[in-house]
């Protein structure tokens, strides 16, 4: 394996770990918003990879910026310590992280970056998120098919 192939494998592994960390945060969230800084994400990943957090921080920052460009996460705050990123509950990316494997999510993101034509992959994200919203609406009914909400 060449050095560039090894770097690609490491980068993909770090991206997978980032998505896994975001998925864990989404699943365990109690509020309407999860926030995170790239330095904290790199620090947590360095525990799993047993490498210096400094080596992952560039990959983490670049990947989070890619997610911002795709409209999947938002920059919540800018300060002297850097950017704070966030994901809102109920957003497309929240639902995708909550209900899908991190490898599938990474494949969607990579597919979008490689094609960039017709927003095909981002439409796949939207279809997936809409399907999950419909599934959530179906599970919000009781056995008699009546809505559990207060409106019924």
C-alpha positions as a printed Julia matrix, in Angstrom:
152×3 Matrix{Float64}:
   0.0    0.0     0.0
   1.4    3.38   -0.99
   1.64   6.33    1.36
  -1.24   8.14   -0.38
  -3.48   5.04   -0.12
  -2.59   4.76    3.55
  -3.45   8.44    4.07
  -6.79   7.94    2.3
  -7.6    4.99    4.57
  -6.67   7.04    7.65
  -8.76   9.98    6.44
 -11.77   7.74    5.79
 -11.35   6.15    9.22
 -11.24   9.58   10.89
 -14.35  10.7     8.97
 -16.14   7.54   10.07
 -15.14   8.22   13.67
 -16.38  11.82   13.38
 -19.74  10.61   12.09
 -19.91   7.96   14.82
 -19.25  10.61   17.46
 -21.96  12.85   15.96
 -24.35   9.89   15.83
 -23.69   9.14   19.51
 -24.3   12.79   20.39
 -27.57  12.81   18.43
 -28.83   9.57   19.95
 -28.01  10.71   23.5
 -29.16  14.33   23.07
 -31.66  15.69   25.58
 -32.19  19.13   24.04
 -32.94  20.61   20.64
 -29.34  21.34   19.61
 -26.0   19.59   19.86
 -22.85  21.69   19.6
 -19.23  20.73   19.2
 -15.83  22.23   18.48
 -13.32  20.64   16.1
 -10.67  20.5    18.84
 -12.94  18.47   21.12
 -13.87  16.12   18.27
 -10.15  15.64   17.43
  -9.36  15.03   21.08
 -12.05  12.36   21.38
 -10.94  10.72   18.15
  -7.32  10.65   19.32
  -8.43   8.44   22.21
  -9.79   5.87   19.74
  -6.93   6.1    17.21
  -4.15   6.48   19.8
  -2.6    9.28   17.75
  -1.91  12.88   18.58
  -5.05  15.05   18.41
  -2.99  17.51   16.39
  -2.71  15.0    13.53
  -6.49  14.62   13.25
  -7.45  18.25   13.82
  -6.89  19.31   10.21
  -8.98  16.41    8.89
 -11.71  17.16   11.44
 -11.87  20.88   10.58
 -11.91  20.2     6.84
 -14.61  17.53    7.13
 -16.8   19.75    9.33
 -16.42  22.58    6.8
 -17.48  20.16    4.03
 -20.61  19.34    6.05
 -21.32  23.07    6.43
 -20.94  23.58    2.66
 -23.37  20.72    2.06
 -25.84  22.37    4.44
 -25.85  19.42    6.83
 -24.5   21.25    9.89
 -24.33  24.95   10.83
 -21.76  27.26   12.33
 -23.39  28.34   15.58
 -20.72  30.67   16.88
 -17.34  32.12   15.93
 -14.9   33.14   18.62
 -11.19  33.47   19.31
 -11.18  29.77   20.18
 -12.57  28.86   16.77
 -15.94  27.85   15.42
 -18.72  26.03   17.24
 -20.75  23.77   14.97
 -24.26  22.51   15.63
 -27.03  20.21   14.48
 -30.68  20.98   15.25
 -33.1   18.24   16.33
 -35.46  17.35   13.52
 -33.09  18.55   10.78
 -32.4   16.26    7.85
 -28.89  15.42    9.03
 -30.14  14.69   12.57
 -32.64  12.16   11.23
 -30.09  10.63    8.88
 -27.56  10.2    11.7
 -30.21   8.86   14.05
 -31.52   6.16   11.7
 -28.57   5.14    9.5
 -25.21   3.46    9.67
 -22.25   5.89    9.66
 -20.73   4.09    6.66
 -23.91   4.73    4.64
 -23.89   8.4     5.63
 -20.23   8.72    4.62
 -20.99   7.06    1.28
 -23.78   9.6     0.65
 -21.42  12.47    1.47
 -18.64  11.07   -0.73
 -21.13  10.47   -3.55
 -22.29  14.05   -3.38
 -18.75  15.4    -3.48
 -17.73  13.19   -6.4
 -20.75  13.86   -8.65
 -21.73  17.46   -7.79
 -24.14  17.35  -10.73
 -27.84  17.84  -10.27
 -27.53  17.61   -6.47
 -28.33  13.91   -6.84
 -26.88  12.81   -3.53
 -28.27  15.73   -1.55
 -31.68  14.83   -2.98
 -31.05  11.28   -1.75
 -30.42  12.8     1.69
 -33.7   14.7     1.49
 -35.65  11.65    0.32
 -34.12   9.59    3.11
 -34.94  12.27    5.69
 -38.5   12.68    4.38
 -38.99   8.92    4.49
 -37.83   8.89    8.09
 -40.23  11.72    8.97
 -43.06   9.7     7.45
 -41.96   6.61    9.42
 -41.86   8.67   12.61
 -45.37   9.95   11.87
 -46.6    6.37   11.37
 -45.1    5.24   14.66
 -46.88   8.1    16.42
 -50.22   6.33   16.08
 -51.68   3.84   18.51
 -53.01   0.38   17.68
 -56.39   1.71   16.53
 -54.75   3.98   13.97
 -55.75   7.11   15.88
 -53.26   9.88   16.34
 -51.68  10.16   19.77
 -51.37  13.94   19.43
 -53.7   16.25   21.35
 -55.41  17.34   18.13
 -57.48  14.16   17.73
